[in-house]
Amino acid sequence: MSHLHFDCFSGISGDMCLGALVDAGVPFTTLKKGLQQLTAGGYQLKAKKVHRGTVHATKVDVNIREGFNKPLSLPKIRLILSQSPLPSNVKSRSKEVFQRLAEAEGTVHGVPQAKVHFHEVGVVDSLVDIVGTLLGLHYLSITSISASSINVGSGTIHTAHGVLPVPGPAVAQLALDVPIFASGPALELTTPTGMALLTTLTQDFRALPPMNPAGIGYGAGTAEPPDWANVLRVFLCSDASQDIQNTEPILEIQTTIDDLNPQTYEFVMDKLFKVGALDVTLTPVIMKRSRPGIIITILAPKNIREDVIRTLFQETTTLGIRVNHVSRFVLPRRMETILLREGTVQIKIADLGNGQQKVMPEYRDCQRLATKTGKPVREIIEQAFQTFYKTKKTVRRTSRSK
């Protein structure tokens, strides 16, 4: 298992991704052979070493000789990918990237995504960039990805729709809820393909995480502005540390209240969990004028932010809510079901690595059986522990005998 970090200090594009991955260790011949599985001919793939500023990087060019006979719709692209002999994960992620591109283009042009058509020549370039990048990640066995904030560039660009500001409308649409900035030369540094790739592959945008790099790759962009290293840098970390593999971006949403009936808090917490909160805590504090108050803290995924905020405004007396973007370190976990005399109990198992585990019976299951049988809940919990470990010993003995 490996981790890859994209350092987008000069933006990101499809060809920069290909160059960075080749520079980080993906054999160019392997990349070319993998791309031959696509029914998209009419192009030539070349790689060369170049300088961008003072940085030595790999430039991968997709030289298009001819495109498809007509523009391709999203369903047609999905069909081309489905019918190819590419690895299943490469096909599925490629479809996701094109889906994001179609959604962005459809939004900015005001057409349904199914009616978005990719240009005859441009779609070959996009197919090679997207599928090639995912083939490179597949070759490197990348299992987790993070990325820095993205430099989108500045200035204007000339397009078939006229002169447009940088970032272009599609890039701006794809950048929703993604940290971006503008620095350096007045150029388009991030393309729609690059942004679609990155926002599909990762939602973990942060500074370089702790790691022991096993490789570093530099992928060159086409533009050669003076005194500027127009490259995409990637850090490859084989044997990714557990901290890197198991972090996830979440929201910490807080509000402080000093005038709510205490009987209401149970109802508020239930509502917050129903909309998808991961955790809800109440912390007593002393506020101004020595008034006792409560800090409500909610941990939640980004996609339910509005639901959480709406619930707090509707169900409490708060007039203001704080939202912080944080990373949560979590252990890999799974659920198993064991059978007791009284009924079934789910067991949560967290993997500590090196064969070590944390095991905890689900309290609600134990509470249900205690209510059903009249036994103390602590006895049900202890019985669940004993049954789980007894079952594991029996399985190990059976495996060895075979």
LONULUM-182327 format. One record per residue (C-alpha): y, z, x; residue number from 0. Coordinates in steps of 0.2 Angstrom, whole numbers. Layout:
<rs>
[r [Y,Z,X],NUM]
...
</rs>
This chain:
<rs>
[r [0,0,0],0]
[r [17,-4,6],1]
[r [35,-1,2],2]
[r [50,-14,4],3]
[r [68,-10,3],4]
[r [81,-24,0],5]
[r [97,-22,10],6]
[r [109,-33,0],7]
[r [125,-30,11],8]
[r [128,-49,10],9]
[r [121,-52,-7],10]
[r [104,-60,-12],11]
[r [97,-77,-16],12]
[r [80,-85,-18],13]
[r [80,-94,-1],14]
[r [87,-78,7],15]
[r [72,-69,0],16]
[r [60,-82,7],17]
[r [68,-81,24],18]
[r [68,-62,25],19]
[r [49,-61,20],20]
[r [44,-74,33],21]
[r [54,-65,46],22]
[r [46,-49,41],23]
[r [28,-56,44],24]
[r [23,-68,30],25]
[r [15,-83,39],26]
[r [25,-98,34],27]
[r [9,-109,33],28]
[r [2,-96,21],29]
[r [17,-97,10],30]
[r [17,-116,10],31]
[r [-2,-116,5],32]
[r [1,-104,-9],33]
[r [15,-114,-16],34]
[r [4,-129,-17],35]
[r [-5,-121,-31],36]
[r [10,-125,-42],37]
[r [11,-142,-51],38]
[r [29,-144,-44],39]
[r [29,-158,-31],40]
[r [44,-167,-25],41]
[r [50,-155,-12],42]
[r [48,-151,6],43]
[r [48,-133,13],44]
[r [56,-130,30],45]
[r [59,-114,41],46]
[r [69,-112,56],47]
[r [78,-98,66],48]
[r [97,-98,65],49]
[r [111,-86,68],50]
[r [122,-79,55],51]
[r [137,-71,64],52]
[r [128,-62,78],53]
[r [112,-59,68],54]
[r [96,-69,72],55]
[r [88,-74,56],56]
[r [75,-85,47],57]
[r [82,-99,36],58]
[r [70,-107,23],59]
[r [76,-123,15],60]
[r [69,-131,-1],61]
[r [73,-149,1],62]
[r [71,-157,-16],63]
[r [66,-176,-16],64]
[r [64,-177,-34],65]
[r [64,-165,-49],66]
[r [54,-165,-65],67]
[r [57,-180,-77],68]
[r [67,-170,-89],69]
[r [74,-152,-90],70]
[r [61,-138,-93],71]
[r [62,-125,-107],72]
[r [56,-107,-104],73]
[r [39,-110,-114],74]
[r [36,-125,-103],75]
[r [39,-115,-87],76]
[r [27,-101,-93],77]
[r [14,-114,-97],78]
[r [15,-122,-79],79]
[r [13,-104,-72],80]
[r [-1,-100,-84],81]
[r [-11,-115,-79],82]
[r [-9,-113,-61],83]
[r [-22,-104,-50],84]
[r [-10,-92,-43],85]
[r [-14,-73,-42],86]
[r [-12,-65,-59],87]
[r [1,-53,-54],88]
[r [11,-67,-46],89]
[r [10,-77,-62],90]
[r [15,-62,-73],91]
[r [30,-57,-62],92]
[r [36,-75,-61],93]
[r [36,-76,-80],94]
[r [47,-60,-81],95]
[r [59,-67,-68],96]
[r [61,-83,-78],97]
[r [62,-73,-94],98]
[r [77,-63,-87],99]
[r [85,-79,-81],100]
[r [83,-87,-98],101]
[r [90,-72,-107],102]
[r [105,-71,-96],103]
[r [109,-90,-97],104]
[r [106,-89,-116],105]
[r [118,-75,-118],106]
[r [133,-82,-108],107]
[r [131,-99,-116],108]
[r [127,-93,-134],109]
[r [110,-101,-137],110]
[r [93,-93,-140],111]
[r [83,-91,-124],112]
[r [69,-102,-131],113]
[r [82,-116,-131],114]
[r [88,-113,-113],115]
[r [83,-128,-102],116]
[r [82,-128,-83],117]
[r [89,-143,-74],118]
[r [76,-156,-68],119]
[r [80,-153,-49],120]
[r [86,-135,-50],121]
[r [70,-129,-58],122]
[r [60,-135,-44],123]
[r [71,-125,-32],124]
[r [69,-110,-44],125]
[r [51,-111,-45],126]
[r [48,-112,-26],127]
[r [60,-97,-23],128]
[r [53,-86,-37],129]
[r [35,-90,-35],130]
[r [37,-90,-16],131]
[r [45,-73,-15],132]
[r [31,-66,-26],133]
[r [18,-74,-15],134]
[r [26,-66,0],135]
[r [26,-49,-9],136]
[r [8,-51,-14],137]
[r [3,-56,5],138]
[r [12,-40,11],139]
[r [3,-29,-2],140]
[r [20,-22,-8],141]
[r [17,-9,-21],142]
[r [35,-2,-23],143]
[r [52,-9,-20],144]
[r [70,-1,-19],145]
[r [86,-10,-16],146]
[r [104,-6,-10],147]
[r [119,-10,-21],148]
[r [122,-29,-21],149]
[r [137,-38,-14],150]
[r [141,-51,-26],151]
[r [155,-59,-16],152]
[r [172,-64,-23],153]
[r [183,-79,-26],154]
[r [179,-94,-37],155]
[r [165,-107,-38],156]
[r [165,-125,-44],157]
[r [151,-129,-57],158]
[r [147,-141,-70],159]
[r [156,-130,-82],160]
[r [172,-130,-72],161]
[r [179,-117,-60],162]
[r [172,-100,-63],163]
[r [175,-83,-55],164]
[r [163,-75,-44],165]
[r [151,-67,-49],166]
[r [147,-81,-60],167]
[r [143,-77,-79],168]
[r [124,-77,-77],169]
[r [125,-66,-61],170]
[r [137,-54,-71],171]
[r [126,-54,-86],172]
[r [111,-50,-75],173]
[r [121,-36,-66],174]
[r [122,-25,-81],175]
[r [117,-7,-77],176]
[r [115,-12,-58],177]
[r [126,-6,-44],178]
[r [137,-21,-37],179]
[r [152,-23,-26],180]
[r [163,-36,-18],181]
[r [166,-37,1],182]
[r [168,-49,15],183]
[r [172,-68,13],184]
[r [178,-76,-3],185]
[r [161,-84,-7],186]
[r [147,-83,-20],187]
[r [135,-71,-11],188]
[r [123,-68,-25],189]
[r [115,-81,-35],190]
[r [107,-80,-52],191]
[r [89,-82,-45],192]
[r [92,-69,-32],193]
[r [99,-57,-45],194]
[r [85,-60,-57],195]
[r [72,-58,-44],196]
[r [79,-41,-38],197]
[r [82,-34,-56],198]
[r [65,-39,-61],199]
[r [56,-31,-46],200]
[r [65,-15,-45],201]
[r [76,-3,-55],202]
[r [77,9,-40],203]
[r [94,5,-33],204]
[r [100,18,-19],205]
[r [103,19,-1],206]
[r [90,17,12],207]
[r [76,29,8],208]
[r [67,40,21],209]
[r [54,29,29],210]
[r [45,24,45],211]
[r [49,5,46],212]
[r [34,-6,51],213]
[r [44,-22,51],214]
[r [62,-28,47],215]
[r [66,-46,41],216]
[r [82,-56,41],217]
[r [84,-70,28],218]
[r [99,-82,31],219]
[r [110,-88,17],220]
[r [116,-106,17],221]
[r [135,-102,20],222]
[r [140,-98,38],223]
[r [157,-89,36],224]
[r [165,-84,53],225]
[r [162,-66,59],226]
[r [151,-62,45],227]
[r [132,-59,45],228]
[r [127,-69,29],229]
[r [109,-62,29],230]
[r [98,-52,17],231]
[r [89,-38,27],232]
[r [72,-31,21],233]
[r [64,-15,28],234]
[r [45,-15,27],235]
[r [36,1,27],236]
[r [17,0,27],237]
[r [8,16,22],238]
[r [23,21,11],239]
[r [26,39,11],240]
[r [22,48,-6],241]
[r [41,52,-8],242]
[r [45,33,-8],243]
[r [30,28,-19],244]
[r [33,40,-33],245]
[r [52,41,-36],246]
[r [60,35,-51],247]
[r [78,33,-57],248]
[r [82,43,-72],249]
[r [98,50,-81],250]
[r [103,69,-81],251]
[r [113,71,-96],252]
[r [123,87,-99],253]
[r [135,96,-111],254]
[r [141,114,-111],255]
[r [143,123,-128],256]
[r [150,140,-133],257]
[r [152,138,-152],258]
[r [135,133,-159],259]
[r [124,143,-170],260]
[r [109,148,-158],261]
[r [97,145,-172],262]
[r [102,126,-171],263]
[r [95,124,-153],264]
[r [77,122,-157],265]
[r [81,108,-170],266]
[r [92,99,-157],267]
[r [78,100,-144],268]
[r [65,93,-156],269]
[r [77,79,-160],270]
[r [80,75,-141],271]
[r [61,75,-138],272]
[r [58,63,-153],273]
[r [71,50,-146],274]
[r [61,50,-129],275]
[r [69,64,-118],276]
[r [58,68,-103],277]
[r [64,86,-102],278]
[r [77,97,-111],279]
[r [82,114,-104],280]
[r [95,127,-110],281]
[r [104,137,-97],282]
[r [116,152,-101],283]
[r [133,152,-93],284]
[r [149,162,-93],285]
[r [163,150,-97],286]
[r [182,152,-97],287]
[r [189,168,-105],288]
[r [172,176,-101],289]
[r [164,167,-116],290]
[r [145,165,-116],291]
[r [139,147,-117],292]
[r [124,136,-115],293]
[r [122,121,-104],294]
[r [110,108,-112],295]
[r [102,97,-99],296]
[r [92,82,-103],297]
[r [82,71,-92],298]
[r [79,54,-99],299]
[r [75,36,-94],300]
[r [90,24,-94],301]
[r [85,15,-110],302]
[r [87,29,-122],303]
[r [104,35,-115],304]
[r [114,30,-131],305]
[r [101,39,-142],306]
[r [102,55,-132],307]
[r [121,54,-133],308]
[r [122,50,-151],309]
[r [110,65,-155],310]
[r [121,77,-145],311]
[r [137,71,-154],312]
[r [129,72,-171],313]
[r [119,88,-170],314]
[r [130,99,-159],315]
[r [148,104,-158],316]
[r [151,96,-141],317]
[r [166,84,-138],318]
[r [161,78,-121],319]
[r [145,73,-112],320]
[r [141,71,-93],321]
[r [129,58,-87],322]
[r [123,58,-69],323]
[r [111,45,-61],324]
[r [98,54,-51],325]
[r [81,51,-43],326]
[r [65,60,-49],327]
[r [51,63,-37],328]
[r [34,63,-46],329]
[r [16,65,-42],330]
[r [4,52,-48],331]
[r [-5,58,-63],332]
[r [-18,54,-76],333]
[r [-26,62,-91],334]
[r [-44,66,-94],335]
[r [-53,74,-109],336]
[r [-66,87,-108],337]
[r [-77,94,-122],338]
[r [-78,113,-125],339]
[r [-88,121,-138],340]
[r [-73,123,-149],341]
[r [-67,105,-147],342]
[r [-58,93,-135],343]
[r [-44,97,-122],344]
[r [-34,85,-112],345]
[r [-33,89,-94],346]
[r [-17,83,-84],347]
[r [-22,79,-66],348]
[r [-9,76,-52],349]
[r [-14,69,-36],350]
[r [-7,78,-20],351]
[r [-15,66,-8],352]
[r [-28,70,5],353]
[r [-41,74,-9],354]
[r [-30,88,-16],355]
[r [-26,89,-35],356]
[r [-16,100,-47],357]
[r [-25,102,-63],358]
[r [-18,109,-79],359]
[r [-25,110,-97],360]
[r [-13,103,-110],361]
[r [-6,119,-119],362]
[r [-5,112,-136],363]
[r [-23,107,-136],364]
[r [-28,125,-131],365]
[r [-16,132,-143],366]
[r [-24,122,-157],367]
[r [-41,128,-153],368]
[r [-36,146,-151],369]
[r [-28,145,-169],370]
[r [-44,136,-175],371]
[r [-56,149,-168],372]
[r [-46,165,-167],373]
[r [-49,167,-149],374]
[r [-34,171,-137],375]
[r [-26,156,-130],376]
[r [-28,162,-112],377]
[r [-47,162,-115],378]
[r [-47,144,-120],379]
[r [-36,139,-105],380]
[r [-48,148,-93],381]
[r [-63,140,-102],382]
[r [-55,123,-100],383]
[r [-52,126,-81],384]
[r [-71,131,-79],385]
[r [-78,117,-89],386]
[r [-67,104,-79],387]
[r [-72,110,-62],388]
[r [-90,112,-67],389]
[r [-90,94,-74],390]
[r [-83,87,-57],391]
[r [-96,96,-47],392]
[r [-110,89,-58],393]
[r [-102,71,-56],394]
[r [-102,73,-37],395]
[r [-120,79,-36],396]
[r [-126,64,-47],397]
[r [-116,52,-36],398]
[r [-124,58,-20],399]
[r [-141,58,-27],400]
[r [-139,39,-31],401]
</rs>
